[in-house]
Amino acid sequence: MAQPTDLDLYERIRQKDKEALEVLYDRYEKLLYSFAYRMMKDSQAAEEVMQDVFMKLWRGKGAGQYVSGRGKFSSWLLTITRNASIDLIRKKKVQEVEWDQRDSVHEDLPGVEQEIEDKEERDQLRRAVHTLPDEQQRMICLFYFQGMSQREIAEKCDIPLGTVKGRVRLALKKLREHLEKEGGIVYER
């Protein structure tokens, strides 16, 4: 008997077929886990992302809908995984900042002023990044915050290397202009 296609399984999942979800899970769990792990560098977080992806598939919410004419099913799943990883990274960073803020209230150590200045610069940079279009934000996050090479980003996002380079270059230009306009951090050209 022939194996069901990804599209067949996806359609069955939309009809709440648990067996189809299990088959798709078995088919893609290693790929999605390793992809999430490369982004998260934390096995527990990668597992959380992977579970989130399959829950989105099951609920039919938060993942959009797969359209076969737009690309491979596996690419679509990897895009959902990437987005879920980025969401979790952002969530964890917000939690870390909240903890840092709470803990720093009780500090009377030398260098606190420098830490405050550094935090203000990070906050200013974070606000500036949020002014960028989504595609440019994604490139900056992957390139600077995740430490990926432009070639890795091109492969991960399934876009040409030249597009990645152009988006990073444009994003950096916009960030520089925004930060200089705000009178904050000034970067050498």
N, C-alpha and C positions, 0 to 999 in steps of 0.2 A: 504494500500500500504506500502511495506517495506521501511524503511529508507535506503538511499544510504550509502554504506560503505565509510570509509575515503579514501580508494584507488580509489573508483569510483569517488568521488568528486575531488580528486587530479588529476586524468586523465582528468576530464572535465575542471578543471582549466587550465591545460596545453593546452587545446583547446580554452582557453579564454572565458569560460562560467562564466559570472558574478554571476549568480544565485548559482552556485556551490561554488564560493568563499564566498558568503553571508552565505550559509548553514554551511560551514566549520568555518567561522568566529563566527557564533552564537554558534557552538558546542565547540569551544576552546578558545574564548576570555577570559573567567574568569580564566581558568587554566593558560594561557600564561601571562595574566596580573599579577596574584598573584605570579607566578614564577619570573617574571621580577621585581616585586615590592620587593620581598625578597632580590634580589641581589642589586637593586638600592636604596632602601629605600627612594624613591621619586616617587610620583604618576605620575607626569608629565613625568619623564624619563621612567617609566614603560610603560606608554601609548605610548611614542615615540618608544620604543623597539617593542611593540606589533604591531604597525602600520608598522614598518620596516619589521618585519617577514612576515606579510601578503603581503606587496608590493614585497618582494623577491619571495614569492610563485607565485604571479600574473605574475611578469616579467620572472620568471624562471631563474633568475640570482642571484648569491650570496648565494643560499641555497643548491646548489648541487641537486642531484636527489634522490628521495625516492626509495629505493629498498626493496620490501616487505620481501624478504628473510633475510634481515639484522636486522630486529627488528620491533617493533610496530611503527605505524605512529605517535602516540602521543609522543613517545620517540624521534623520529626524529625532530618533531616540537619543543620539549623542548630543544634539542641540538642547534637548530637554534636560539632559544630565548636566551639561555645561551651565545652563541657566539656573538649575537647582543648586549647583555647587557655588556659583557666584552669589546667589541669594543667601546661602548658609554662611559663606565667608563674610558677607556684609553684616549679617545678623550677629555673628560671633565678634566682629570688630566693634559693633555698637555696644555689645555686652562688655567687652574688654575696656572700652573707653569709660563706660559707666563705673566699672570696678576701679579703674585708675583714678577717676575723679573722686570717688568716695574715699579711697585709701589715701590720696594725696592731701586731704583735708587735715589729717593728723600728723603730717610730716613736718619736722623742723630741722631738716638736714641741710648741710651746705649743698649748693647747686640747685636748690629748689627753683630759684628764679630762672635758671637756664632750662630746667625741665618745663616750666610754665611757658617760656618763650617757644621752646620746641613744639609743645602741644598746640600753642596758638598758630604756629606756622603749619602744622599738620591739619588743623581744623580749617585754616584758610585754604590750603591746597585741596582738601576734601570738598569744600564748598565750590571751589573753582572747577573741579572735575565734574561736579553735578550740573554745571552750566553747559557742558558739552552735549552734543547729540549722542544718542544711545550707542551708535556704532563706534564713535570715537571714545566714549567712556569705556566700552568693552576692550578696545585695543590698549588703552592706557592701563586698565586694571590687569590685563593679561601680561602686558609687556613689563610694566614697572612693579606691580604689586605681586604678581605671580611669578615673575622672573622668566617668562617664556621668551624664546627668540622669535623674531618676526617670521621666520620660516615655520616654526612650530605653531604659531598663531594661524598662519595661512592654512596649514594642514588641518588644525583643529576646527577652524571656522569654515573650512572648505571654500576659501576665497583666494584669488590670486595674490602672490607675494607683493606685487606692485601696489595692489589695493591696500594691503596692510601697511606698507611703508608710507603711502600717501595719507592714510587716516592718522597714523602716529604723528607724522610731520605736521599735519594740519592741526591736530589736537594740541601738540606742544606749542605751536604758534598761538593758538587761541588761549591756552593756559597762561603763557607768558604775557600776552596783552591784558588778559583779565587781572592777573596778579599785579602788574605794573599800574594798571588803572586804579585798582583798589588801594594802591600805595603800600602794599605789603611786601612780600618777598620779591626781590629783583634778581633775576638770573642773568649771568653773563652770556653773551651771544657768541 
